[in-house]
């Protein structure tokens, strides 16, 4: 299956096992990949489902495709991991989106913190969504992470506090905080997650990383009050675009090791 090309679809593109391809997707499959009538590819519906699909080309009609069969999930993490990241300067968030997607997050929440200057327009958000789709395709994920609209960090905290049972971590460049890896090893519930069992409640994980100038002490206090645990990623100070990928690779490793053991 790995050699087949992958294409991410919006859920509304699939109806009665028929796939309605956008003009851009038709161009990609027919002109860029040069697929022919009857060629197969993997369709990803962005919500965790993969299908084996077959391309339909008929003279005079737009290219379409049909679903042949579902492909079992293989590459998703056993619990939902969300990254909350303060927006870095310039285009730094592009890399954060790409790498966080490669590490298996289900959602990325960009936030405006007290030391963030940038307030991105909708064009940027569309760009991040495209990057997430491409990264999910290339890392053979079943699911494309949701890129949430940027909100002030205080609002993200309120929304988080109002929702589910996630374990919440905030990365702070302070050596006295416990290391994230120690916290993950102590999180007993991770080892109790049966892989692929959807009937059990999942101990979702949320991890927050700050901007170039760091979180302000007041932001860290508010996060702690909202249930976040401050954690360290080691003794060195990481850049705002490096910290998310370091944190997420520790989370992914801890989750995947627990499954094996
Ligand atoms: N001058 C800032 C550094 C910010 S680094 C300060 O001293 O706080 C950008 C973000 O990356 C931080 O807000 C934090 O979330 C994360 N980060 C960087 N290095 C880290 C470390 N060693 N441990 C935990 N988080 C770290």
Boltz pocket constraint, residues with backbone or C-beta under 6 A from the ligand:
constraints:
  - pocket:
      binder: B
      contacts: [[A, 170], [A, 171], [A, 172], [A, 173], [A, 174], [A, 208], [A, 209], [A, 210], [A, 211], [A, 212], [A, 213], [A, 214], [A, 215], [A, 231], [A, 232], [A, 233], [A, 234], [A, 235], [A, 236], [A, 237], [A, 238], [A, 239], [A, 240], [A, 243]]
      max_distance: 6.0
